[in-house]
Amino acid sequence: MSRVFASAIGLLVLAFAVLFVLLLPGMARAETPVQFSIGPTAACALTEAGEIVCWGFDLPLVRDVPAGVFTDVSLGPNDGCAITADGGVNCWGAGYAYVRASVERILARDPEADIEASGLAQMLPSERSDFVQVVVHPWRHYACARSGDGDIACWGDLGSSNGSAPSGTGFTELINTGRGFCALDTNGALTCWGELVLDRVIFEPGPFIEITPSGNGVCGVIATGQAFCLTHRAPLRPGPPPPFTMLFRNVHILGNQGCAILDDGQLECVQTFHAYYTCAVPTVDNDGCPPQHIRYRFMRLPFTLLYEGGPDRETTASRRYVGLFGDQAACAIRTEGQVDCWSDFRSGDPRLEVPERFRAEPPSIDSEPQIEGDG
């Protein structure tokens, strides 16, 4: 009997040991997100398992996050939309709850009512199953989705803004510029619509191989890896598109602060004042300056002099990153899967209360190698 008991105890200990080994990797590092979307009131992360996790202000956008498996997510001020595993669009939040409740009230009174005629149907996403990307407007009830074939479908109300979504297929990327939308096609050309139409001032450096939002603007990557960025604050004049040009994987702008992930995974940030320009030849005013003689002046400030809530150089210098998301608030995913977030809101920002599941465990002393130089 004692031999049987001892064997049972041995098996139990072995089972606990195996369980501990299986759980140890999950205990040693934070859960890995693959995408962030940061809106004016909340932030959401999309995990490797396809789960959406949101935090921020106590709004339906945070409380009513849909369950399921998703492949893409985008936030607006009060609403969010995500691409489901079967290629559909699932939108939630206060705006969509109101539209759906209005439809239900109309149909309760008259089951045969024409929802199309009421205009409410146009406020809801298309019932399709071929979408791969969705982008939500930052302050309007308006969103667009891109299909696997590269066509773009939009819903909601863009107001009296300029233009509408382009027709046809072949679009490979879709972004929200902060005031409108831009789409990149297979030829490397941009088509923009909304309140910030950048076609006339950003096309020249192309063709682009990638585009990304840049705080009320857009950045485009050319084949050499250089990023050309333009914001709505930039003067609409010929010359190098401000605020800066550098090699990058992706780049986002925090005000006049530009942050990029370099090819080696290092986070690089500069603060650039781009509104200053002179003319190389005498003129009455700069408006009359020939384009080839316009000279832009850039002021690059040290990393540590960036916005109060910006990334801490002492913390980020020894880390490497694979993803950078956001605008006035931003989150970067480290190569190990953990998350670093920061903001230029000096009074604090509830969007940056990152859940524990995405945080790294406090590092031990000298656990991270130090890199020489100030980057």
C-alpha positions in Angstrom: 0.0 0.0 0.0 2.8 2.4 0.9 4.5 1.7 -2.4 1.2 2.5 -4.3 0.8 5.7 -2.2 4.4 6.7 -2.9 3.8 6.2 -6.6 0.6 8.3 -6.5 2.5 11.1 -4.7 5.3 10.8 -7.3 2.8 11.1 -10.2 1.1 14.1 -8.5 4.4 15.9 -8.1 5.3 15.2 -11.7 1.9 16.5 -12.8 2.5 19.7 -10.9 6.0 20.1 -12.3 4.7 19.7 -15.8 1.9 22.2 -15.2 4.4 24.7 -13.7 6.7 24.4 -16.8 3.7 24.9 -19.1 2.5 28.0 -17.2 6.0 29.5 -16.7 6.3 31.2 -20.1 3.0 32.9 -19.6 4.0 34.0 -16.2 7.4 35.3 -17.3 6.2 37.8 -19.9 3.2 39.9 -20.7 0.6 38.8 -23.1 1.5 39.9 -26.7 -0.7 42.4 -28.5 -0.3 42.7 -32.3 -2.1 46.0 -32.9 -3.2 49.1 -30.9 -5.9 51.6 -31.8 -5.9 54.8 -29.7 -8.9 57.1 -29.9 -9.7 60.4 -28.2 -11.4 58.6 -25.2 -10.0 55.0 -25.1 -7.4 52.6 -26.3 -7.9 49.0 -27.6 -5.4 46.3 -28.1 -5.8 43.3 -30.5 -4.1 40.2 -29.1 -2.4 37.3 -30.9 -5.5 35.3 -30.1 -7.7 37.8 -31.9 -9.3 39.2 -28.7 -10.0 42.9 -28.3 -9.2 44.5 -25.0 -10.1 48.1 -24.3 -9.6 50.7 -21.5 -10.0 54.4 -20.9 -13.1 56.5 -20.0 -16.2 54.7 -18.7 -18.0 54.6 -22.0 -19.9 52.0 -24.0 -16.9 51.9 -26.3 -14.9 50.4 -23.3 -17.8 48.5 -21.5 -19.4 46.9 -24.5 -16.4 45.4 -26.4 -17.6 42.6 -28.6 -16.5 39.0 -27.9 -15.1 36.8 -30.6 -12.0 36.5 -32.8 -10.9 39.6 -34.8 -8.2 40.5 -37.2 -8.2 44.3 -37.2 -9.6 47.1 -35.0 -10.0 50.9 -35.2 -11.5 53.5 -32.8 -13.3 56.8 -33.1 -14.4 59.1 -30.2 -17.3 57.0 -29.0 -17.4 54.0 -31.4 -15.1 51.2 -32.6 -15.2 48.8 -35.5 -13.3 45.5 -36.0 -12.9 42.9 -38.7 -14.2 39.5 -37.7 -12.5 36.2 -38.4 -14.9 35.6 -41.3 -14.3 39.0 -43.0 -17.3 40.9 -41.6 -17.4 44.2 -39.7 -18.6 44.4 -36.1 -19.1 48.0 -34.8 -20.0 49.0 -31.3 -20.2 52.0 -29.0 -22.7 54.8 -28.3 -23.3 55.8 -31.9 -24.0 52.4 -33.3 -26.2 51.5 -30.3 -28.3 54.6 -31.0 -28.6 53.8 -34.7 -29.6 50.1 -34.1 -32.1 51.2 -31.4 -33.7 53.6 -33.8 -34.0 50.9 -36.5 -35.6 48.6 -33.9 -38.1 51.3 -32.9 -39.1 51.9 -36.5 -39.5 48.2 -37.3 -41.5 47.7 -34.1 -44.0 50.3 -35.3 -44.0 49.1 -38.9 -42.2 45.8 -39.8 -42.5 46.7 -43.5 -40.8 50.1 -43.1 -38.1 51.1 -45.6 -34.9 51.5 -43.5 -33.0 52.5 -46.6 -35.4 55.5 -47.1 -34.9 56.6 -43.4 -31.1 57.0 -44.0 -30.3 54.7 -41.1 -29.1 51.8 -43.2 -26.3 54.0 -44.5 -25.1 54.6 -41.0 -24.3 50.8 -40.5 -21.5 48.8 -42.1 -22.1 46.7 -45.2 -23.0 43.1 -44.6 -20.1 41.6 -46.5 -17.6 38.9 -45.6 -14.5 39.9 -47.6 -13.0 42.8 -45.5 -9.5 42.8 -44.2 -9.1 46.3 -42.8 -11.3 48.9 -41.1 -10.6 52.6 -40.3 -12.8 54.8 -38.2 -13.0 58.6 -38.4 -11.6 60.2 -35.2 -14.6 62.5 -34.6 -17.4 61.7 -36.9 -19.8 58.7 -37.2 -18.0 57.5 -40.4 -15.8 54.5 -41.2 -14.4 52.7 -44.2 -13.3 49.1 -44.8 -11.0 47.6 -47.4 -11.7 44.2 -49.0 -9.2 41.5 -50.0 -9.6 42.6 -53.6 -8.7 46.2 -52.7 -12.0 48.0 -53.0 -13.2 50.4 -50.3 -16.7 50.5 -48.8 -17.7 53.3 -46.4 -20.7 54.1 -44.2 -21.8 56.9 -41.9 -21.9 60.7 -42.4 -18.7 62.5 -43.5 -20.6 65.8 -43.5 -19.7 68.4 -46.1 -16.1 67.2 -46.4 -14.3 67.1 -49.7 -14.8 64.0 -51.9 -15.8 60.5 -51.2 -14.1 57.1 -51.1 -12.5 56.1 -54.4 -14.1 53.4 -56.5 -12.5 50.4 -58.1 -10.0 47.8 -56.7 -6.3 47.6 -56.2 -6.0 49.5 -52.9 -3.4 48.0 -50.6 -3.6 50.2 -47.5 -6.1 52.5 -45.8 -5.4 55.1 -43.1 -7.2 57.9 -41.2 -5.3 61.1 -41.4 -7.0 62.7 -38.4 -9.2 64.9 -40.7 -9.9 62.5 -43.5 -8.8 59.3 -45.2 -6.0 58.2 -47.6 -5.7 55.0 -49.6 -2.6 53.6 -51.3 -2.9 51.7 -54.5 -0.7 49.1 -56.2 1.0 51.8 -58.2 2.2 53.6 -55.1 -0.2 56.6 -55.6 -2.4 58.2 -52.9 -6.1 59.0 -53.0 -7.3 61.2 -50.2 -10.8 62.4 -49.2 -12.3 64.2 -46.3 -11.4 67.5 -44.7 -7.7 67.1 -45.2 -7.0 66.4 -48.9 -3.3 66.0 -49.4 -3.1 64.7 -53.0 -1.7 67.9 -54.4 1.1 68.3 -51.9 2.2 64.7 -51.1 2.2 63.1 -54.5 5.6 64.3 -55.7 7.9 62.2 -53.5 6.1 58.9 -54.5 5.5 56.3 -55.5 5.1 55.0 -52.0 5.4 51.4 -50.7 3.7 52.2 -47.4 1.6 55.0 -45.8 0.9 55.7 -42.1 -1.0 58.3 -40.1 1.0 61.3 -38.8 -1.2 63.4 -36.5 -3.7 65.3 -38.8 -1.6 64.2 -41.8 0.1 61.4 -43.6 3.6 59.9 -43.9 4.6 57.9 -47.0 7.6 55.6 -47.4 9.5 55.4 -50.7 11.5 52.4 -51.9 14.7 53.7 -50.3 13.1 53.6 -46.9 12.8 57.4 -46.5 9.6 58.8 -44.9 8.0 61.9 -46.2 5.5 63.4 -43.8 3.0 66.3 -44.0 0.6 67.6 -41.4 -2.2 70.1 -41.8 0.0 72.6 -40.0 2.6 72.5 -42.7 2.7 75.4 -45.3 1.2 74.2 -48.6 4.3 75.1 -50.6 6.8 73.2 -52.8 9.8 71.7 -51.2 10.7 68.9 -48.9 7.5 67.6 -47.1 7.9 68.4 -43.4 8.3 67.7 -40.6 11.2 65.3 -41.2 12.7 62.6 -43.4 14.4 59.5 -41.9 14.7 55.8 -42.4 11.9 54.0 -40.6 9.7 51.0 -40.2 6.7 53.1 -39.2 6.4 56.6 -38.0 3.9 58.6 -36.0 3.7 62.3 -35.1 2.9 63.6 -31.6 2.2 67.3 -32.3 5.5 68.5 -33.8 7.3 65.5 -32.3 8.1 62.7 -34.7 8.8 59.1 -33.5 9.9 56.3 -35.7 11.2 52.7 -35.3 14.5 52.4 -37.2 15.6 49.4 -39.2 17.4 48.0 -36.1 14.3 48.3 -34.0 15.4 51.3 -32.0 12.9 54.1 -31.2 14.0 57.5 -32.5 12.2 60.7 -31.7 12.8 64.3 -32.7 10.9 67.5 -32.3 10.8 69.6 -35.4 9.5 73.1 -36.0 8.8 73.1 -39.7 6.9 76.4 -40.3 10.1 78.4 -41.0 11.3 78.8 -44.6 13.3 81.4 -46.5 13.8 82.2 -50.2 17.3 81.8 -51.6 16.7 84.7 -54.0 15.4 88.3 -53.1 11.6 88.5 -53.3 8.9 90.8 -52.1 7.4 88.0 -50.1 7.8 84.2 -49.8 4.6 83.7 -51.8 6.5 84.8 -54.9 9.5 82.6 -54.3 10.3 80.2 -57.1 9.8 76.6 -55.9 13.4 75.6 -56.5 14.6 78.5 -54.2 12.5 77.8 -51.2 14.6 76.6 -48.2 13.0 75.0 -45.2 14.6 75.3 -41.8 14.4 72.4 -39.4 15.1 72.6 -35.7 15.8 69.2 -34.1 15.7 69.1 -30.3 17.3 66.5 -28.1 15.2 63.5 -27.2 15.0 64.5 -23.5 13.4 67.8 -24.4 10.3 66.3 -26.0 6.9 66.7 -24.6 6.6 66.1 -20.9 4.7 62.9 -21.4 6.8 61.6 -24.3 9.0 58.5 -24.3 11.7 58.4 -21.7 15.1 58.1 -23.5 16.7 56.4 -20.5 14.0 53.7 -20.6 13.7 53.1 -24.3 17.4 53.4 -25.3 18.1 49.7 -24.5 14.9 48.4 -25.9 13.9 47.3 -29.4 10.5 47.6 -30.9 8.4 46.1 -33.7 5.3 48.3 -33.8 4.3 51.9 -33.1 0.7 53.0 -32.9 -1.1 56.2 -32.0 -1.0 60.0 -32.2 -1.1 62.3 -29.2 -1.0 59.1 -27.1 1.1 56.3 -28.4 2.0 52.7 -27.7 5.0 50.7 -28.9 5.3 46.9 -28.9 8.7 45.6 -27.8 10.4 42.7 -29.6 9.7 40.6 -26.4 6.0 41.3 -26.7 5.6 43.9 -23.9 4.2 47.3 -24.3 5.5 50.8 -23.6 3.0 53.7 -23.8 3.4 57.5 -23.5 1.4 60.7 -24.2 2.0 64.4 -24.6 -1.1 65.2 -22.5 0.6 67.0 -19.6 -2.4 66.5 -17.2 -2.4 62.8 -17.6 -4.3 60.5 -19.9 -6.6 57.6 -18.9 -5.9 55.9 -22.2 -2.5 55.0 -20.9 -3.7 52.9 -18.0 -2.5 49.8 -19.8 -3.9 46.5 -18.4 -1.6 44.4 -16.4 -1.8 41.6 -19.0 0.2 43.7 -21.4 2.8 45.0 -19.0 6.2 43.6 -18.5 7.2 42.4 -15.1 9.5 45.0 -13.3 13.0 44.3 -14.5 15.7 43.3 -12.1 18.8 45.5 -11.7 21.1 45.3 -14.7 18.6 42.9 -16.4 18.7 45.0 -19.6 21.9 45.7 -21.5 22.8 49.4 -21.8 23.6 50.8 -25.3 26.3 53.3 -25.7 25.5 56.7 -27.1 22.5 58.9 -26.9 20.8 57.6 -30.1 
